Amino acid sequence: MVKHTRPFAGKYTRYIMAWLFLGLLGPLVLWPGDMLLTTISIVLALLFTVGYDLIVREIVKSKAKSIAKENAELVLDALRYGRDQKGFLVVTKTFLIFVPLLSNIKTVIDTNKIVRHEFDGQILELTVKFPNKHRMFQFYVSSPVKVEALLLKKSGKSLPYKYDKMKKNNSL
């Protein structure tokens, strides 16, 4: 597994570069020549930053709605550990969905089946109960506070891990 120190740095680099070149340097260079080009440069800076993010979020919401048939309550930037896949974590009324931008949705988790959820910084670790086994999912999320509040509301308090109980009993 590849360790990520800043998995969302690409987004902020895009913001900085767009505003530096198109929002700041573009108008400074183009101002003496043509006011229309200056305005176009600022509009392009807005499109490369805020416009791109709005379009991508709408695509993600529509992909999640087509799977879950529910509206999204929360959409966050996320990275799925194990696959090292960037995408978005979408929380609906009854599902938690990882939506990769350029590929198909393969991770749909029913919030009632979440047994345990833990946060270690920005890493969300979920233990989900399936018919014959428990499976763990790890996500690196951009805003763990929002996800934690929604998970507490939807799936209840996180249950302790069975080996944690055994460690406590052995130490006594």
C-alpha positions in Angstrom: 0.0 0.0 0.0 1.3 3.4 -0.9 1.4 6.0 1.9 -0.2 9.3 1.1 0.9 12.4 2.9 -1.3 14.8 1.0 -3.7 13.0 -1.4 -5.8 16.1 -2.1 -2.8 18.3 -3.0 -3.7 18.1 -6.7 -6.9 20.0 -6.1 -5.1 22.8 -4.3 -2.3 22.9 -6.8 -5.0 23.4 -9.5 -6.5 26.3 -7.5 -3.2 28.0 -6.9 -2.0 27.6 -10.5 -5.3 28.8 -12.1 -5.5 31.8 -9.9 -1.8 32.7 -10.2 -1.7 32.5 -14.0 -5.2 33.2 -15.1 -6.5 35.3 -12.2 -3.4 37.4 -11.4 -0.7 37.3 -14.0 -3.2 37.2 -17.0 -5.0 40.4 -16.1 -1.7 42.2 -15.2 -0.2 41.3 -18.7 -3.4 41.8 -20.7 -4.8 44.9 -18.9 -3.0 47.5 -21.1 -4.0 45.7 -24.3 -7.6 44.6 -24.0 -10.2 44.7 -21.2 -12.1 41.8 -22.8 -9.1 39.5 -22.6 -8.6 40.4 -19.0 -12.2 39.5 -18.2 -11.9 36.3 -20.1 -8.8 35.4 -18.1 -10.6 35.9 -14.8 -13.6 33.9 -16.0 -11.3 31.1 -17.0 -9.7 31.1 -13.6 -13.2 30.7 -12.0 -14.1 27.9 -14.4 -10.9 26.0 -13.7 -11.4 26.2 -9.9 -15.0 26.5 -8.7 -16.7 25.5 -12.0 -14.8 22.3 -12.4 -15.5 21.3 -8.8 -19.3 22.1 -9.2 -19.5 20.0 -12.4 -17.7 17.1 -10.9 -19.8 17.1 -7.7 -23.0 17.1 -9.9 -21.7 14.1 -11.9 -20.9 12.3 -8.6 -24.3 13.0 -7.2 -26.0 11.7 -10.3 -23.9 8.5 -10.3 -24.7 7.9 -6.6 -28.4 8.6 -7.2 -28.6 6.2 -10.0 -27.2 3.4 -7.7 -29.0 4.2 -4.4 -32.2 6.0 -5.7 -31.7 8.5 -2.9 -30.3 12.1 -2.8 -26.9 12.7 -1.4 -26.6 14.2 2.1 -22.9 14.6 2.1 -20.2 14.5 -0.7 -16.6 14.5 0.3 -13.3 14.1 -1.5 -11.9 10.7 -0.6 -9.2 8.1 -1.4 -9.8 4.4 -1.0 -6.9 2.6 0.6 -6.0 -0.7 -0.9 -6.9 0.3 -4.4 -5.3 3.8 -4.1 -8.3 5.1 -6.0 -9.3 8.8 -5.8 -13.0 9.6 -5.8 -15.8 10.9 -3.6 -17.4 9.5 -0.5 -21.2 10.0 -0.8 -23.5 9.5 2.2 -27.2 9.1 1.4 -30.1 8.2 3.7 -29.2 4.5 4.0 -26.0 4.0 2.0 -22.4 5.1 2.1 -21.0 5.0 -1.5 -17.5 5.4 -2.8 -17.8 7.0 -6.3 -14.6 7.0 -8.4 -14.8 9.6 -11.0 -13.5 7.7 -14.0 -14.7 4.2 -13.3 -17.7 2.3 -12.1 -19.0 2.3 -8.6 -18.0 -0.9 -6.8 -18.3 0.1 -3.1 -21.8 0.5 -1.7 -22.2 0.0 2.0 -25.5 -0.1 3.9 -25.2 2.1 6.9 -27.2 -0.4 9.0 -24.5 -3.0 8.4 -21.6 -0.8 9.7 -20.5 -2.5 12.9 -17.5 -0.3 13.7 -16.0 3.0 12.6 -12.8 4.5 13.7 -10.9 7.6 12.7 -7.1 8.0 12.8 -6.6 11.6 11.7 -8.2 11.7 8.3 -8.3 7.9 7.8 -11.7 6.4 8.2 -11.8 2.6 9.0 -15.1 0.9 8.6 -15.9 -2.7 9.7 -19.0 -3.9 7.8 -21.0 -7.1 8.5 -21.7 -9.3 5.5 -23.7 -12.6 5.7 -20.6 -14.8 6.3 -17.9 -12.4 7.4 -16.9 -9.0 8.5 -15.0 -6.8 6.0 -12.9 -3.7 6.6 -12.8 -0.6 4.3 -10.3 2.2 4.7 -10.8 5.7 3.3 -8.8 8.8 3.5 -11.4 11.6 3.7 -11.1 15.3 3.4 -13.4 16.2 6.4 -13.5 13.5 9.0 -15.6 15.6 11.4 -18.6 15.7 9.0 -18.4 12.0 8.3 -18.1 11.0 11.9 -21.2 13.1 12.8 -23.3 11.4 10.1 -22.0 7.9 10.9 -23.0 8.4 14.6 -26.4 9.5 13.5 -26.9 6.7 10.9 -25.2 3.6 12.2 -25.1 4.4 15.9 -22.2 4.1 18.3 -19.2 2.1 17.1 -19.0 -1.3 18.7 -15.7 -2.4 20.3 -13.4 -4.9 18.5 -13.6 -8.4 20.0 -9.8 -8.6 20.3 -9.7 -5.3 22.2 -11.9 -7.0 24.9 -9.5 -10.0 25.0 -6.5 -7.7 25.5 -8.2 -5.9 28.3 -9.1 -9.2 30.0 -5.6 -10.6 29.6 -4.0 -7.5 31.1 -6.0 -7.9 34.4 
